Amino acid sequence: MKKFQQTVRFIDMSSTESRVSTKKAGIPMRTETEMFDVILQTAKVLQVNAVAMSGSRTNPKAPKDEFQDYDLVCVVDDIDTLTSDLSWLDKFGKRIVEQELTLGHRRLYLMLFEDGNRLDLTLCPKEHIQEWVDSEAGFTVLEDKKGIFETYSPSPQRFWIHPASKTDFEKSCNEFWWVSAYVVKGICRNQLIYATDHLYGICQHELLKVWAWQVASDRGTVDIGKNYKYLFQYLPTEKEKEFSALLDFSSIGKITQSLLATMQLFHQEAQYLAQKMGFKYEKEVAEKMMRYAKEKLLNHLENNEHNSKL
């Protein structure tokens, strides 16, 4: 199991200096060129072995906007010395909030600056470069005078979806219908967070997975991006509208509506994929689960109405 530790620090915005700086109208956002200059200059001062960039700035398909992070890795010899005194982080600019993580052998410093730029900086011991490479979908080398990255290749297929196998499909359907019962339980207990977590975090992600498999069945292996962010680029416009309509979790009533609509939509889309791929779809299980949900939720609604009249 990978070691993971997290520390969050909020910059004290009550200080005189911070109050003055935040009152400045529109702090200019540093350009990409300016950010790369400060990154490489700092790397030179720290005498790191190599610098590489990953994330959306290396992906030509990613939208270009002010919210793109600078995802950087610095390959170092002595990580303990660098992390014993972190004052060098100030060279990157004034920070609003930052987070420190330990992930495996790496140290991560995530920083949001007052000018709106964000830097996700990883310090990686050179003997553990493969650990970082395996965690990224792709990367671009910015500085590598020693040729450290020459023997390493990006893994661009990390977020690619492949056509579903029979087993993949069966597991997805089973997961959806099994977890839908947890959503029903959460609704009937009036546990909004519990119900929402299972509905969106699992059931609706299984729906997204089925749609991704539909795309892959037509196109072969495709890049759907992290968290399915490119999925709807491959699907008809109405699919995104259908999914967006499911995302109102503001009350138990809205979650109930979302669950029933999600179940019906998954049932429809899973049958379509099964027919297309020649898979067996447990239609009887699906129909029984939808009846179960409707019965339990109707009883819950009737009990609530009865109690409200007492």
Legacy VTK file of the C-alpha trace (Angstrom):
# vtk DataFile Version 3.0
C-alpha trace
ASCII
DATASET POLYDATA
POINTS 310 float
0.000 0.000 0.000
1.326 3.444 -0.921
2.180 5.766 1.929
-0.036 8.838 1.867
0.097 11.778 4.237
-1.516 15.176 3.903
-0.996 18.575 5.458
-2.986 21.693 4.579
-1.823 25.221 5.358
-3.870 28.366 4.880
-1.932 31.577 4.487
-2.795 34.146 7.180
-4.871 36.681 5.263
-5.331 38.806 8.399
-1.785 40.185 8.279
-1.285 43.791 7.119
0.762 42.693 4.116
-1.855 40.165 3.025
-4.730 42.618 3.486
-2.966 45.196 1.329
-2.028 42.723 -1.413
-5.537 41.304 -1.697
-7.024 44.775 -2.044
-5.041 45.457 -5.183
-7.448 45.577 -8.076
-6.781 42.620 -10.354
-3.342 41.206 -9.486
-1.859 40.458 -12.933
-1.710 36.747 -13.663
1.764 35.669 -14.684
2.010 34.330 -18.209
3.083 30.808 -19.049
6.502 32.127 -20.084
6.906 33.943 -16.769
5.881 30.855 -14.825
8.329 28.638 -16.693
11.081 31.188 -16.075
10.584 31.158 -12.315
10.190 27.366 -12.260
13.409 26.699 -14.168
15.348 29.407 -12.330
14.324 27.925 -8.992
15.210 24.433 -10.199
18.657 25.718 -11.175
19.220 27.285 -7.753
18.180 24.030 -6.070
20.467 22.053 -8.408
17.813 19.502 -9.313
18.716 16.811 -11.836
15.766 17.231 -14.185
12.385 18.929 -14.547
9.346 17.527 -16.360
5.752 18.645 -16.771
2.598 16.522 -16.869
-1.129 17.223 -16.767
-3.347 19.222 -19.088
-0.588 21.550 -20.298
1.008 18.595 -22.082
-2.273 17.462 -23.642
-3.148 19.232 -26.923
-6.795 18.164 -26.486
-7.179 19.950 -23.152
-8.933 23.340 -23.167
-6.583 26.276 -22.627
-7.758 28.519 -19.815
-6.665 30.266 -16.632
-7.433 27.216 -14.487
-4.795 24.939 -15.990
-2.330 23.835 -13.326
1.416 23.656 -13.743
2.056 20.007 -12.873
5.819 19.757 -12.409
8.235 17.144 -11.129
11.781 17.903 -10.006
14.097 14.899 -9.874
16.437 15.284 -6.907
19.339 13.544 -5.166
18.622 14.513 -1.552
14.930 15.023 -0.894
15.362 15.274 2.880
17.660 18.290 2.659
15.266 20.127 0.336
12.264 19.454 2.548
13.967 20.329 5.835
13.675 24.032 4.959
10.882 24.955 2.566
11.571 28.685 2.419
12.603 28.243 -1.229
8.911 27.735 -2.084
8.501 31.487 -1.571
10.379 32.024 -4.843
7.271 30.896 -6.723
5.135 33.726 -5.335
2.685 34.613 -2.580
0.318 31.769 -1.799
-3.350 31.845 -0.788
-3.525 28.183 0.224
-1.210 25.213 -0.064
-1.207 21.507 0.613
1.637 19.114 1.333
1.367 15.423 0.476
3.595 12.395 0.858
2.824 9.825 -1.812
5.090 6.818 -1.923
8.643 8.153 -2.078
7.494 11.513 -3.448
6.716 14.816 -1.761
4.039 17.007 -3.318
3.550 20.728 -2.763
0.287 22.046 -4.178
0.109 25.840 -4.261
-2.504 28.388 -5.321
-0.935 31.835 -5.768
-2.486 35.267 -5.308
-2.249 35.933 -9.055
-4.475 32.901 -9.762
-1.790 30.524 -11.002
-1.569 27.085 -9.446
1.554 24.930 -9.196
1.489 21.249 -8.286
5.151 20.525 -7.575
6.501 17.029 -6.986
9.939 16.261 -5.592
10.979 12.782 -6.671
14.199 10.930 -5.776
15.970 9.945 -8.989
15.946 6.266 -8.012
12.132 6.360 -7.926
11.369 8.121 -11.225
9.404 5.121 -12.480
6.969 5.610 -9.596
6.174 9.103 -10.880
6.078 8.061 -14.551
3.563 5.320 -13.737
1.301 7.870 -12.038
1.054 10.138 -15.092
-0.729 9.790 -18.422
1.981 11.732 -20.227
4.770 14.209 -19.665
7.113 16.655 -21.369
10.729 17.070 -20.271
11.663 20.721 -19.655
15.214 20.328 -18.354
17.358 17.195 -18.325
21.054 17.856 -18.894
22.013 14.434 -17.525
19.561 12.534 -19.744
17.803 10.979 -16.767
14.439 10.708 -18.555
15.869 9.124 -21.719
14.995 5.596 -20.599
11.458 6.461 -19.485
8.350 6.702 -21.637
4.952 8.269 -20.845
1.882 6.081 -20.347
-0.689 7.977 -22.445
-3.274 5.203 -22.180
-3.766 5.652 -18.441
-7.189 7.266 -18.953
-8.063 5.389 -22.138
-11.083 3.140 -22.200
-11.067 -0.194 -23.986
-14.065 -2.155 -25.288
-15.703 -4.031 -22.430
-15.172 -7.721 -21.880
-18.050 -9.983 -20.875
-16.718 -10.060 -17.309
-16.272 -6.274 -17.173
-19.869 -5.770 -18.229
-21.290 -8.311 -15.782
-19.350 -6.775 -12.882
-20.500 -3.272 -13.773
-24.163 -4.271 -13.922
-23.913 -6.201 -10.673
-22.221 -3.263 -8.962
-24.880 -0.838 -10.173
-27.873 -2.849 -9.027
-26.274 -3.917 -5.753
-25.278 -0.389 -4.730
-28.648 1.036 -5.799
-30.072 -0.772 -2.770
-27.730 1.270 -0.558
-29.131 4.440 -2.104
-32.660 3.271 -1.326
-31.621 2.575 2.264
-30.073 6.024 2.604
-33.193 7.721 1.252
-35.525 5.764 3.536
-33.374 6.707 6.521
-33.327 10.351 5.398
-29.521 10.174 5.143
-28.929 12.655 2.344
-25.119 12.491 2.290
-25.008 8.689 2.467
-27.528 8.325 -0.346
-25.836 10.945 -2.530
-22.401 9.415 -2.042
-23.534 6.003 -3.256
-25.733 7.358 -6.035
-23.212 9.696 -7.636
-19.971 8.120 -6.466
-20.830 4.602 -7.614
-24.117 4.132 -9.482
-23.822 7.110 -11.810
-20.155 6.335 -12.427
-21.185 2.866 -13.585
-23.570 4.585 -16.012
-20.680 6.710 -17.298
-18.618 3.553 -17.679
-21.330 1.915 -19.807
-21.445 4.976 -22.046
-17.649 4.897 -22.329
-17.847 1.266 -23.402
-20.422 2.210 -26.026
-17.937 4.716 -27.429
-15.137 2.150 -27.339
-17.316 -0.407 -29.123
-17.511 2.011 -32.072
-14.060 3.606 -31.992
-11.810 1.092 -30.259
-9.555 2.367 -27.483
-10.247 6.056 -26.772
-9.006 8.741 -24.385
-11.909 9.745 -22.143
-9.728 11.739 -19.754
-9.560 11.724 -15.975
-13.008 11.411 -14.349
-14.637 10.934 -17.785
-14.076 14.610 -18.605
-13.846 14.028 -22.386
-16.562 11.361 -22.575
-19.371 13.578 -23.829
-17.234 14.776 -26.729
-17.849 11.339 -28.249
-21.562 11.077 -27.457
-24.705 12.752 -28.834
-25.506 16.067 -27.129
-28.663 14.702 -25.515
-26.614 12.209 -23.471
-24.898 14.998 -21.563
-28.254 16.692 -21.016
-29.717 13.435 -19.703
-26.840 12.971 -17.287
-26.850 16.585 -16.115
-30.549 16.266 -15.292
-29.665 13.545 -12.782
-27.366 15.731 -10.706
-29.781 17.492 -8.361
-29.108 16.080 -4.877
-30.434 19.066 -2.941
-33.085 17.147 -1.004
-34.232 13.611 -0.265
-37.034 14.109 -2.785
-34.605 15.173 -5.509
-32.290 12.249 -4.733
-35.257 9.898 -5.010
-36.108 11.290 -8.448
-32.468 11.048 -9.503
-32.159 7.431 -8.378
-35.267 6.264 -10.224
-34.230 8.109 -13.387
-30.668 6.774 -13.114
-31.921 3.204 -12.751
-34.142 3.533 -15.800
-31.357 5.102 -17.859
-28.774 2.504 -16.832
-31.261 -0.255 -17.674
-31.767 1.243 -21.130
-28.095 1.868 -21.905
-26.840 -1.450 -20.513
-29.356 -3.361 -22.644
-28.201 -1.446 -25.710
-24.549 -2.267 -25.046
-25.324 -5.912 -24.281
-27.186 -6.327 -27.570
-24.404 -4.606 -29.484
-21.596 -6.648 -27.911
-23.437 -9.957 -27.651
-23.357 -9.953 -23.841
-25.943 -11.448 -21.524
-27.883 -8.820 -19.592
-29.707 -9.809 -16.401
-32.931 -8.061 -17.329
-34.945 -9.873 -14.662
-32.560 -8.711 -11.920
-32.781 -5.135 -13.184
-36.569 -5.143 -13.280
-36.798 -6.652 -9.791
-34.431 -4.020 -8.406
-36.449 -1.215 -9.985
-39.645 -2.634 -8.463
-37.900 -3.003 -5.103
-36.757 0.621 -5.186
-40.181 1.953 -6.159
-41.958 -0.066 -3.462
-39.566 0.930 -0.675
-39.519 4.574 -1.710
-43.298 4.732 -2.055
-43.703 3.250 1.434
-41.210 5.791 2.741
-43.143 8.642 1.129
-46.466 7.392 2.507
-45.017 7.007 6.012
-43.650 10.544 5.882
-47.016 11.911 4.788
-48.763 9.966 7.538
-46.358 11.171 10.219
-46.697 14.763 9.075
-50.451 14.603 9.715
-50.067 13.324 13.269
LINES 1 311
310 0 1 2 3 4 5 6 7 8 9 10 11 12 13 14 15 16 17 18 19 20 21 22 23 24 25 26 27 28 29 30 31 32 33 34 35 36 37 38 39 40 41 42 43 44 45 46 47 48 49 50 51 52 53 54 55 56 57 58 59 60 61 62 63 64 65 66 67 68 69 70 71 72 73 74 75 76 77 78 79 80 81 82 83 84 85 86 87 88 89 90 91 92 93 94 95 96 97 98 99 100 101 102 103 104 105 106 107 108 109 110 111 112 113 114 115 116 117 118 119 120 121 122 123 124 125 126 127 128 129 130 131 132 133 134 135 136 137 138 139 140 141 142 143 144 145 146 147 148 149 150 151 152 153 154 155 156 157 158 159 160 161 162 163 164 165 166 167 168 169 170 171 172 173 174 175 176 177 178 179 180 181 182 183 184 185 186 187 188 189 190 191 192 193 194 195 196 197 198 199 200 201 202 203 204 205 206 207 208 209 210 211 212 213 214 215 216 217 218 219 220 221 222 223 224 225 226 227 228 229 230 231 232 233 234 235 236 237 238 239 240 241 242 243 244 245 246 247 248 249 250 251 252 253 254 255 256 257 258 259 260 261 262 263 264 265 266 267 268 269 270 271 272 273 274 275 276 277 278 279 280 281 282 283 284 285 286 287 288 289 290 291 292 293 294 295 296 297 298 299 300 301 302 303 304 305 306 307 308 309
